[in-house]
């Protein structure tokens, strides 16, 4: 089976589980590429992105040397949590997509928790 197909199957399976446990909470979604990491908080009832942050943002891109490492992921998590708390968001459901919860994904989640988000 193609790698893309397996990846999408894992992503759909994870999102289906999230829908069952979320009970109307906002979704903290993550996308990881080789060179950057992106995160956003989505309201699925309305279909809108409320807050987003990435390693490309000017506020943190100057302080990091590489956008695709653990240090950058942790800073993106803190930036997203800061923006979310200023928008009034405190509780979310973490959507890791099809990625394993380790490395950059774990660093992003830990940074968001340090910034004040709870999930």
Secondary structure, DSSP 8 states (H G I E B T S, - for coil): --HHHHHHHHHHHHHHHHHHHHTT-EEEEEEE-SS-EEEEEEETTTTEEEEEEETT-HHHHTT-S-TTSHHHHHHHHHHHHHHHHHTT--BEEEE-TTS-SSTHHHHHHHHHHHHT-B-
